[in-house]
C-alpha cells in the first residue's frame, strides 16, 4: 500500500511538472518564476517521500518544541504548531416565498398579497473549534489545543484524506470527521532542501506510522507464536515414552527389590 502511494505521488508530480513545462511558453516572466518554485517543491517533496518509503523509515517533521507527557515507549515523530481544528456543524437556513403581487401605496409603504411559504434546509458547515499543535507519535495522533485535547490511537484511524493545506481524519470511535488545517507556513530542512509542509506530507507521515505499528504488532505476534510452539514441542518431547528411562520411577532412579 505504501509503495502504491509513492508511485501515485511520483506519477502525479511528473504529470504536474510536465504540464507546467508545456505551458511555460504562454506564461509571463513573473508567473514562470512562481511555477518554477512550485515545480521544485513538488519534485523535492516526491523525492523526500520516496526516500522514506524505500527505506521504511518513519517521516519526521519537528517544527516546534516537543510536548511532555507521552508514554516512555512512544516516539514523537511530528510536531506541527499553528493548527486549526475544524469540525462539521449542522446549519439550518430558511427562506420565505410569496406568490402574490407587491403593491406600493406610497414611498416607504407597500403591501404584499398572496400566500407565503417557508422553506427550511439543513446542511453541514465546517466551523473553527480550536487552535493548537498537532503531534504524531509511534502510537497516536494528538491535538493539543487551547480549549480541547484530542488523542486518537493509530489503530483506530480508518481514513486519512489530504488537501493542499489540511487533512481530514475518520476514526472508529468518533462519529464526525476531524479537519486539521495549517494556519501558517511551516518549513522543515531535509536532504532535498527546505520543504514547505503540505497536507499530503502529513497524510503520508500518519500512514507510515500506522503501517510501522502494524508491522511491529505482527512481528510480536509471530515471535509469541514461535515461543509457544517451541514450548509445546518441548513438553511433548518430555512427555513422550523413553525406552532408556527405567519404569516405575523418574529418570536415573534405581529399581529396588
Buried (B, 14 or more C-beta within 10 A) or exposed (E): EBEEBBEEBBEEBEEBBEEBEEEEEEEEEEEBEEBEEEBBBBBBBBBBBBBBBEEEEBBBBEBBEEEEEBEEEEEBBBBBBBBBBBBBEEEEEEEEEEEEEEEEEEEEEEEEEEEEEEEEEEEEEBEEBBBBBBBBBBBBBBBBBEEEEBBBBBEBBEEBEBBEBBBBBBBEEEEEBBBBBBEEEBEBEBEBBEBBBBBBBBBBBBBBBBBBBEEEEEEEEEEEEEEEEEEEEEEEEEEEEEEEEEEEEEEEEEEEE
